């Protein structure tokens, strides 16, 4: 499955069931040189000895005590403001055929404790050629240094309107560990970092690395300066890279691809950025609660061990 692509806002990397393969994504306007790709995927390996101050590089750097105000996600390159809805549109290739791709992410005002940390819940919907393919609950939190962490997801995959799979991973369960979606001060030349560890259930070993900074680019919703480009890659799949462009005070505005082995070649641009009203937010809460109810039924041994999501207090 394609992960969370929030842009977040966020866009998440590629997430698949253990033992299956996953396509990556590569380049748009970023530098042509490929970053170093670690040859090991051990959650305790990495580049911590080369770590810049205030950054994290591996899942072993996670400490739940460092999340004092975890749901206040104010990182300038990945702000998570409840009620914000992002829609990216573009194209990709499926078995060599060009298809239309659309991804919508809503930052909810609902929270959930994952691996000892209260996280912000986002709701993602992915479509290809107008058909809904995937609906996800994704979980994020910001640490005390300003880095945004990814704590996992519950996904529902559809074919012809019928749910066919519901893969998931959550930090702290089945060996899974949270990872970083955006460092507190992303800058070129720093070490790559782990975006999470899927544990025994999913092959989630993606890493991110700052590919460039200070870029200027335009997308349908506007033009932006000081854009940071993050190269996401799976060490087990050389030659496949996904480039994600993040604008300050907005989040993800573009995705592109790079790599000789990349076949999906997905390209997306931020086509809509809106603020939901109270009625729309109420509908979002109902939708995420309904999806969580299905998660408890479909995954009683994993998701079923977690505490329910918490709705915002009404004043």
Secondary structure, DSSP 8 states (H G I E B T S, - for coil): -B--EE-TTEE--B--BTTS------BSSS-SS-----S---TT-S-GGG--TT---SGGG--GGG-TTTT----TTS---TTEEEEEEEEEEETTEEEEEEEEEEEEEEEEEETTEEEEEEEEEEEETTEEEEEEEEEEEE-TTS-EEEEEEEEEEEETTEEEE--EEETTSTT-EEEEEE-TT--TTS--EE-EE-TTTB---EEEEEEEEEEEEEETTEEEEEEEEEEEEETTSTT-EEEEEEETTTEEEEEEEE-TT--S--EEEEEEEEE--HHHHHHHHHHHHHHHHHHHHH-TTTGGGS---B-----
